[in-house]
Amino acid sequence: MARIETYVNDTVVTLEDKIIGTDALDNSTKNFTVGDVIGLVSGGATYTAGAGIDITNNVIACTVTDTDTTYTAGAGISIANDVITCTVTDTDTTYTAGTGIDITNNAISTTITDTNTTYTLDFVPDGNNAVIEINGSDGTTTDLSIVPGANISLDLATPGEFTINAINTTYTAGAGIQIAGSVISSTVTDTNTTYDYGAVGAGANINITLSGSDNSNDVVTVQAGPNIILKDEGSNTFTIEAAGGGSSTLAGLTDTTITAPSTGQYLTYNGSAWVNASAVNKPENLILRLNPTSVAVAGAPGQDLFFAGAGSQVKTSSVHINPSDLDLVNTGEIEIVNNCIVKVSLGAYIDNGGQAGQITFAIQETSTGATITVGEAQFDLSNQATTALPATFFSFFDMQAGEIYKFTVYSTQHTMSIVSGSFIEFEVIK
């Protein structure tokens, strides 16, 4: 038989065309038609061409357009006849087996024999004790003994385990003891002596008694001394009172006369006895300092003086200096709230410039709309060779509620100044 490659190619293939093959039943060479082979392969099934498939005369063909990718060889790559080959030189590391290491067919393994000691834990009974043994593969043995203590027992009957049990104690009742079930009680009769403590009157005295349950009795007598009264109040209670030694109340004193006392009153001596009286109101004082502290004083009619409270005080119950709750024009006005007798005192330091002259202070009432001078003090500073001369005066005024006062000052012959430290004081007498 000629070589197959020498035969002419059949360009028209039909189902009746034949191919040569070997029969599997007897290994003989036979002819087979293409149709029979296709029928055997398909099993008589009917095929429907899908996307990219064409079936004509039982021939299945692919109609898909070749979209193969064209590759270009990069570094270390060679492409020849659609074969891609790596041209990279093998740089794998070569290892040499050292001590305890074996390398066979690229497999690295250890050849060291495991010499670690392994242990097992066993339990063995030893009389009343339990012994836990630790046995090593190297032949060593370590024992741990568990010894039962007081009222403890070990149950060693089960191999490989033991049980710790408490031993119940059995008690026997002794003298004076009774055991009933789990209750232990005393049967001894209490023969201790108990005592009662009391107090009872015995004439003018008090007897304090101590009586025992064994019929014993002890008595301590409390006697009344001079001016003392012991009084039995019953129920083991007594009182001690003073007799003839003085009064227990303020009204009972021989030199006091107390009439309808009330809270806040105090004792005052009226010349013959101590009597209760209401508190006397403390005098009201208001001290005002010049503000500003230095004032140049011109001639008549002069100028008003202005004041500020010494500290934070700007009023009393009767006298106010321009507080926020009164309708005053300025801090030069003084308003009288209650009818009162007021002592007005002036303390001023006057700088006369070393020249002769007079200075006048006037107290004026302005509540009627007209300015009325109700008091005036004049100081003659002639022949005074020093500056900051002190000038003082005081006078009493009957002032009425609602009146408003102010202070005016003027000088003659020479312009003077009132300097720091000057003040006016209001003292309400009544």
Backbone torsions as a table, in degrees:
resi	resn	phi	psi	omega
1	MET	NA	132.3	-179.0
2	ALA	-70.4	163.9	177.4
3	ARG	-64.1	142.7	-177.0
4	ILE	-63.1	-33.7	-175.8
5	GLU	-69.0	-11.3	-178.4
6	THR	-87.7	-10.4	-178.6
7	TYR	-78.4	154.5	179.0
8	VAL	-77.8	141.4	177.9
9	ASN	-74.8	133.3	176.3
10	ASP	-84.3	114.1	-176.5
11	THR	-83.8	-12.2	177.7
12	VAL	-122.4	105.6	-177.1
13	VAL	-96.0	130.2	177.2
14	THR	-124.2	169.3	-180.0
15	LEU	-67.8	-18.9	-178.6
16	GLU	-86.6	-11.0	177.4
17	ASP	-62.1	150.7	-175.5
18	LYS	-115.3	153.7	175.3
19	ILE	-132.2	153.4	-178.5
20	ILE	-94.7	140.6	178.8
21	GLY	-157.5	177.1	-179.0
22	THR	-106.1	131.4	178.4
23	ASP	-78.0	125.9	-176.5
24	ALA	-70.1	-16.0	-177.6
25	LEU	-77.1	-39.6	-176.9
26	ASP	-134.1	9.8	177.6
27	ASN	61.4	24.0	177.2
28	SER	-89.6	153.6	-179.7
29	THR	-84.9	132.0	-177.1
30	LYS	-142.4	165.8	174.0
31	ASN	-94.1	145.5	177.2
32	PHE	-132.9	136.2	175.2
33	THR	-81.0	151.7	178.2
34	VAL	-61.1	-38.1	-179.3
35	GLY	-62.7	-41.3	179.0
36	ASP	-63.5	-41.4	-179.8
37	VAL	-62.9	-43.8	-179.1
38	ILE	-65.6	-39.8	179.4
39	GLY	-64.1	-39.7	178.2
40	LEU	-63.1	-44.7	-177.7
41	VAL	-67.0	-43.2	-175.4
42	SER	-81.2	-18.3	-178.7
43	GLY	65.5	25.0	178.4
44	GLY	80.7	10.1	-178.0
45	ALA	-77.4	153.2	176.3
46	THR	-102.5	130.8	-176.9
47	TYR	-109.4	145.0	175.8
48	THR	-115.3	129.5	-177.4
49	ALA	-68.7	129.8	174.4
50	GLY	-96.2	-168.0	-179.4
51	ALA	-60.8	128.4	177.3
52	GLY	82.1	8.3	-177.8
53	ILE	-124.2	141.1	176.2
54	ASP	-129.6	130.0	178.5
55	ILE	-118.4	112.9	179.3
56	THR	-135.4	125.3	-179.7
57	ASN	53.8	45.7	179.3
58	ASN	62.8	14.5	175.6
59	VAL	-102.1	124.0	179.1
60	ILE	-97.7	122.2	-179.1
61	ALA	-127.7	151.8	178.9
62	CYS	-93.5	129.8	178.5
63	THR	-105.5	11.1	-177.3
64	VAL	-74.5	134.4	178.4
65	THR	-71.9	136.6	-179.7
66	ASP	-66.4	117.8	178.3
67	THR	-117.3	28.9	-178.8
68	ASP	-57.5	143.5	178.6
69	THR	-86.1	137.6	176.7
70	THR	-93.7	126.9	-177.4
71	TYR	-106.9	149.5	175.9
72	THR	-116.5	130.9	-176.9
73	ALA	-68.2	129.0	174.9
74	GLY	-96.4	-167.8	-178.7
75	ALA	-61.4	130.6	176.8
76	GLY	79.8	9.3	-179.0
77	ILE	-124.3	138.9	175.8
78	SER	-126.1	132.8	177.9
79	ILE	-119.3	117.2	178.4
80	ALA	-140.8	122.1	180.0
81	ASN	55.0	48.2	178.8
82	ASP	62.7	15.6	177.0
83	VAL	-105.6	125.4	179.1
84	ILE	-99.4	123.0	-176.7
85	THR	-124.3	138.4	176.2
86	CYS	-84.8	126.9	-179.8
87	THR	-103.0	11.3	-178.5
88	VAL	-72.3	135.6	178.7
89	THR	-72.3	135.3	179.4
90	ASP	-66.4	118.4	179.0
91	THR	-113.8	23.3	179.2
92	ASP	-58.1	144.2	178.6
93	THR	-80.1	137.3	177.4
94	THR	-98.8	124.9	-178.2
95	TYR	-103.8	146.9	175.8
96	THR	-114.6	129.9	-177.7
97	ALA	-67.5	127.5	175.7
98	GLY	-95.7	-163.0	-178.3
99	THR	-64.6	129.8	176.3
100	GLY	79.9	7.4	-177.6
101	ILE	-122.2	139.7	175.7
102	ASP	-126.2	131.0	177.9
103	ILE	-118.4	113.1	179.0
104	THR	-134.8	122.1	178.9
105	ASN	53.4	48.3	177.6
106	ASN	65.3	10.2	177.3
107	ALA	-102.2	126.7	-179.6
108	ILE	-103.0	125.8	179.3
109	SER	-139.9	160.9	178.8
110	THR	-93.2	147.0	177.0
111	THR	-111.2	9.8	-177.7
112	ILE	-79.3	133.0	178.9
113	THR	-82.1	132.4	179.0
114	ASP	-68.2	116.5	-180.0
115	THR	-110.9	11.2	178.4
116	ASN	-63.1	144.8	179.2
117	THR	-83.9	131.1	174.3
118	THR	-106.5	155.7	-174.5
119	TYR	-128.9	150.9	171.5
120	THR	-124.8	151.0	-178.2
121	LEU	-112.1	122.1	-179.3
122	ASP	-125.6	158.0	175.6
123	PHE	-123.6	132.4	176.4
124	VAL	-134.4	142.2	175.6
125	PRO	-77.0	150.4	177.6
126	ASP	-142.5	86.1	-175.9
127	GLY	65.1	-122.2	178.0
128	ASN	-90.8	-0.9	-176.5
129	ASN	-101.9	165.1	174.2
130	ALA	-116.5	130.4	-179.4
131	VAL	-113.6	125.4	174.7
132	ILE	-101.1	118.4	-177.2
133	GLU	-102.6	136.0	172.2
134	ILE	-110.6	110.1	-175.2
135	ASN	-107.2	123.7	-179.7
136	GLY	-93.5	153.8	176.8
137	SER	-67.8	-12.5	176.9
138	ASP	-90.0	8.5	176.7
139	GLY	89.3	1.2	178.9
140	THR	-83.3	150.2	178.1
141	THR	-136.4	132.5	176.0
142	THR	-123.0	129.9	-178.2
143	ASP	-106.7	141.9	172.6
144	LEU	-123.7	113.0	-176.9
145	SER	-94.7	132.7	174.6
146	ILE	-109.0	115.8	-175.1
147	VAL	-109.0	125.8	179.7
148	PRO	-68.7	139.2	177.5
149	GLY	-93.7	-160.6	-177.4
150	ALA	-61.9	133.6	176.9
151	ASN	61.9	26.0	178.9
152	ILE	-127.0	137.8	174.2
153	SER	-131.3	154.0	178.8
154	LEU	-112.0	128.7	176.0
155	ASP	-93.1	110.5	-174.2
156	LEU	-107.7	16.3	-170.9
157	ALA	-70.7	-33.4	-175.3
158	THR	-88.7	125.3	179.5
159	PRO	-60.0	136.7	175.4
160	GLY	81.7	-0.7	178.7
161	GLU	-153.8	160.8	175.7
162	PHE	-143.9	158.4	-177.5
163	THR	-120.8	135.8	177.2
164	ILE	-96.6	120.8	-177.8
165	ASN	-119.7	146.0	173.8
166	ALA	-87.2	139.8	179.9
167	ILE	-94.9	116.3	177.6
168	ASN	-66.8	134.0	-180.0
169	THR	-93.3	133.7	177.0
170	THR	-99.1	124.2	-178.5
171	TYR	-104.3	148.2	175.2
172	THR	-116.4	129.3	-177.6
173	ALA	-68.3	127.4	175.0
174	GLY	-94.9	-166.7	-179.6
175	ALA	-61.1	130.3	177.2
176	GLY	76.8	9.1	-178.2
177	ILE	-120.5	139.0	176.3
178	GLN	-126.3	131.6	177.2
179	ILE	-115.8	118.7	178.7
180	ALA	-127.5	108.5	-175.1
181	GLY	66.1	-123.4	178.1
182	SER	-102.6	12.4	-176.8
183	VAL	-104.0	125.0	175.7
184	ILE	-107.0	124.9	-178.9
185	SER	-135.7	161.1	-179.5
186	SER	-94.3	140.5	176.7
187	THR	-109.4	10.7	-178.1
188	VAL	-77.0	133.2	177.9
189	THR	-79.0	131.4	179.0
190	ASP	-71.7	117.7	179.5
191	THR	-111.5	15.3	178.4
192	ASN	-68.6	148.1	178.7
193	THR	-86.9	130.6	174.7
194	THR	-106.0	157.0	-173.6
195	TYR	-130.4	148.0	172.5
196	ASP	-114.5	136.5	-177.1
197	TYR	-108.9	130.8	-177.1
198	GLY	-148.5	168.5	176.8
199	ALA	-138.7	136.1	-178.0
200	VAL	-146.6	144.1	179.9
201	GLY	-67.7	143.1	176.6
202	ALA	-137.2	82.1	-174.6
203	GLY	68.6	-126.1	178.6
204	ALA	-84.6	-1.4	-176.3
205	ASN	-109.9	177.4	176.1
206	ILE	-127.7	128.7	175.3
207	ASN	-98.7	124.5	174.3
208	ILE	-98.9	119.6	-172.2
209	THR	-113.2	150.6	174.4
210	LEU	-128.7	107.1	-174.8
211	SER	-108.0	125.7	-178.5
212	GLY	-95.0	157.5	176.8
213	SER	-68.9	-13.5	175.7
214	ASP	-92.1	17.8	178.3
215	ASN	71.2	12.7	174.5
216	SER	-80.8	151.3	-179.0
217	ASN	-141.2	136.9	172.4
218	ASP	-127.9	142.1	-176.6
219	VAL	-130.7	133.2	170.6
220	VAL	-118.3	125.3	-176.4
221	THR	-100.0	126.2	174.7
222	VAL	-99.1	117.0	-176.6
223	GLN	-99.9	144.6	178.5
224	ALA	-82.0	127.9	176.4
225	GLY	-88.5	-170.3	179.5
226	PRO	-59.3	136.3	177.8
227	ASN	60.3	25.1	178.6
228	ILE	-122.2	135.6	176.5
229	ILE	-119.5	124.4	174.5
230	LEU	-99.5	123.1	-173.8
231	LYS	-121.2	122.1	177.2
232	ASP	-77.1	116.8	-178.4
233	GLU	-95.1	0.2	-176.7
234	GLY	79.2	168.7	179.0
235	SER	54.6	40.9	177.1
236	ASN	60.7	32.5	-179.5
237	THR	-126.3	139.6	173.6
238	PHE	-143.5	156.9	-179.2
239	THR	-118.8	154.3	176.4
240	ILE	-114.9	121.7	-177.9
241	GLU	-123.2	150.9	175.2
242	ALA	-84.2	142.3	-179.7
243	ALA	-128.9	115.8	175.2
244	GLY	75.3	7.9	-177.6
245	GLY	-102.2	3.1	-178.8
246	GLY	141.1	177.3	-176.6
247	SER	-96.5	148.6	176.2
248	SER	-93.6	0.2	178.1
249	THR	-128.4	156.9	179.7
250	LEU	-65.8	-40.4	-178.7
251	ALA	-68.4	-21.3	-178.7
252	GLY	-79.2	-8.1	178.4
253	LEU	-71.4	150.0	-173.6
254	THR	-77.8	-18.3	-177.1
255	ASP	-111.9	24.2	176.5
256	THR	-123.9	147.5	173.6
257	THR	-128.7	102.4	-175.5
258	ILE	-105.9	122.7	-178.0
259	THR	-125.3	118.5	176.5
260	ALA	43.6	63.5	-178.3
261	PRO	-65.7	150.9	178.6
262	SER	-143.7	163.5	-177.5
263	THR	-62.1	135.4	176.3
264	GLY	94.9	-7.6	178.1
265	GLN	-78.7	165.0	178.8
266	TYR	-139.7	169.6	179.2
267	LEU	-90.7	136.4	174.5
268	THR	-136.5	147.0	-177.2
269	TYR	-93.7	124.2	-177.2
270	ASN	-98.7	11.7	179.5
271	GLY	107.9	-24.5	-179.8
272	SER	-129.9	-22.8	-179.4
273	ALA	-158.8	163.3	174.1
274	TRP	-86.7	126.6	-177.1
275	VAL	-125.9	155.8	175.8
276	ASN	-85.1	140.2	-178.2
277	ALA	-147.6	156.0	177.5
278	SER	-73.5	156.9	-177.8
279	ALA	-66.7	142.0	176.8
280	VAL	-89.5	133.8	-179.8
281	ASN	-64.8	136.2	178.6
282	LYS	-72.6	142.2	179.8
283	PRO	-56.0	144.4	177.7
284	GLU	-91.8	132.4	178.4
285	ASN	-128.4	139.0	175.0
286	LEU	-135.9	115.3	180.0
287	ILE	-108.7	126.7	-178.0
288	LEU	-119.8	139.4	177.9
289	ARG	-107.9	150.3	-178.3
290	LEU	-61.9	136.6	-179.8
291	ASN	-141.4	110.2	4.9
292	PRO	-70.3	167.3	-172.7
293	THR	-73.0	-16.3	178.9
294	SER	-130.3	129.4	-175.9
295	VAL	-133.4	126.4	174.2
296	ALA	-79.6	130.0	-174.1
297	VAL	-106.7	123.0	179.8
298	ALA	-97.6	-172.6	179.8
299	GLY	-76.5	179.4	-179.3
300	ALA	-60.2	147.4	6.2
301	PRO	-80.4	7.2	174.6
302	GLY	84.5	-161.0	-175.9
303	GLN	-147.1	155.4	179.8
304	ASP	-77.2	148.0	175.3
305	LEU	-99.3	145.2	178.8
306	PHE	-117.5	149.8	-172.8
307	PHE	-133.3	162.7	172.1
308	ALA	-134.9	150.7	-179.1
309	GLY	-65.3	144.9	173.1
310	ALA	-77.4	107.3	-170.1
311	GLY	84.7	-136.6	-178.0
312	SER	-105.8	0.5	-175.2
313	GLN	-82.8	126.0	177.5
314	VAL	-128.2	6.6	-179.1
315	LYS	-161.5	162.5	167.7
316	THR	-124.9	-170.0	178.2
317	SER	-68.2	-20.3	-174.0
318	SER	-117.4	-23.4	-173.4
319	VAL	-127.2	133.0	179.8
320	HIS	-127.6	147.6	171.6
321	ILE	-120.7	96.8	174.8
322	ASN	45.7	47.2	174.5
323	PRO	-73.3	164.8	-175.5
324	SER	-66.1	-18.4	-176.7
325	ASP	-94.0	8.5	177.7
326	LEU	-125.4	147.5	-176.6
327	ASP	-90.3	74.4	178.6
328	LEU	-104.7	153.6	-175.5
329	VAL	-73.4	-45.6	-177.2
330	ASN	-159.5	-179.4	-176.2
331	THR	-78.0	10.7	172.6
332	GLY	-94.6	-2.2	-177.5
333	GLU	-103.6	141.1	177.3
334	ILE	-119.0	124.3	179.3
335	GLU	-108.0	140.4	178.2
336	ILE	-97.6	124.3	-177.4
337	VAL	-92.7	-40.9	-179.8
338	ASN	-123.8	149.1	174.4
339	ASN	-57.3	132.2	-176.8
340	CYS	-162.0	158.1	170.6
341	ILE	-97.6	122.0	-173.3
342	VAL	-120.2	132.6	171.3
343	LYS	-95.1	118.1	-179.0
344	VAL	-104.4	124.0	-178.9
345	SER	-121.3	141.3	179.8
346	LEU	-118.6	134.3	170.9
347	GLY	-131.8	110.2	-173.5
348	ALA	-131.4	146.1	170.8
349	TYR	-108.5	124.3	-172.0
350	ILE	-117.6	127.9	174.5
351	ASP	-100.3	110.7	-177.8
352	ASN	-94.0	6.3	179.1
353	GLY	67.7	14.7	-179.3
354	GLY	77.9	13.0	-178.2
355	GLN	-114.3	158.1	177.3
356	ALA	-73.6	152.9	177.2
357	GLY	163.8	175.5	-180.0
358	GLN	-125.0	149.9	175.5
359	ILE	-131.0	140.4	-174.8
360	THR	-126.5	131.8	174.4
361	PHE	-107.7	131.0	-179.2
362	ALA	-126.6	139.2	172.6
363	ILE	-103.3	123.3	-174.0
364	GLN	-124.7	140.5	178.2
365	GLU	-101.4	131.6	-170.4
366	THR	-125.9	4.8	-171.6
367	SER	-67.6	-22.2	-178.4
368	THR	-86.0	-3.5	-176.6
369	GLY	100.8	-27.1	176.5
370	ALA	-98.7	153.2	179.1
371	THR	-96.7	115.9	-177.1
372	ILE	-118.7	123.5	176.9
373	THR	-78.1	120.5	-178.6
374	VAL	-108.1	-8.5	178.1
375	GLY	-165.7	148.6	-176.5
376	GLU	-151.8	142.9	176.6
377	ALA	-134.1	130.2	-176.2
378	GLN	-120.1	137.1	179.9
379	PHE	-122.5	128.2	178.0
380	ASP	-95.5	115.8	-177.1
381	LEU	-104.2	21.3	177.2
382	SER	-66.1	149.8	177.1
383	ASN	62.5	21.6	176.0
384	GLN	-99.5	121.3	-174.6
385	ALA	-96.3	-2.4	-178.0
386	THR	-113.8	163.3	176.3
387	THR	-103.1	172.4	-179.8
388	ALA	53.9	55.2	179.9
389	LEU	-81.5	136.1	177.1
390	PRO	-78.2	140.5	176.4
391	ALA	-136.1	126.9	-178.3
392	THR	-134.9	149.4	171.0
393	PHE	-161.9	162.5	171.6
394	PHE	-146.7	155.2	178.1
395	SER	-155.5	160.3	-178.4
396	PHE	-104.9	140.7	-178.0
397	PHE	-135.0	139.4	174.1
398	ASP	-93.3	103.0	-174.5
399	MET	-106.7	143.2	-176.5
400	GLN	-109.7	150.1	179.8
401	ALA	-59.1	136.0	179.3
402	GLY	94.9	-15.1	179.0
403	GLU	-75.2	146.9	178.8
404	ILE	-122.5	132.4	-176.9
405	TYR	-122.0	156.3	172.5
406	LYS	-143.7	165.0	-179.6
407	PHE	-115.0	134.7	179.6
408	THR	-125.4	145.7	178.0
409	VAL	-135.9	143.3	174.0
410	TYR	-150.8	160.9	-178.4
411	SER	-127.1	165.4	178.9
412	THR	-123.7	156.9	176.5
413	GLN	63.1	-27.1	-174.1
414	HIS	-158.1	143.0	176.3
415	THR	-76.7	125.1	-177.1
416	MET	-116.9	176.7	178.6
417	SER	-136.0	142.1	168.9
418	ILE	-95.2	127.7	-171.8
419	VAL	-111.7	178.2	-174.6
420	SER	-55.8	143.6	-179.2
421	GLY	103.2	-5.8	-178.2
422	SER	-79.5	145.8	-177.6
423	PHE	-153.1	164.7	171.5
424	ILE	-130.8	138.6	-178.5
425	GLU	-121.2	134.0	172.4
426	PHE	-108.4	123.6	175.7
427	GLU	-122.6	112.8	-177.5
428	VAL	-79.1	115.5	-177.5
429	ILE	-80.3	-47.1	177.8
430	LYS	-162.3	NA	NA
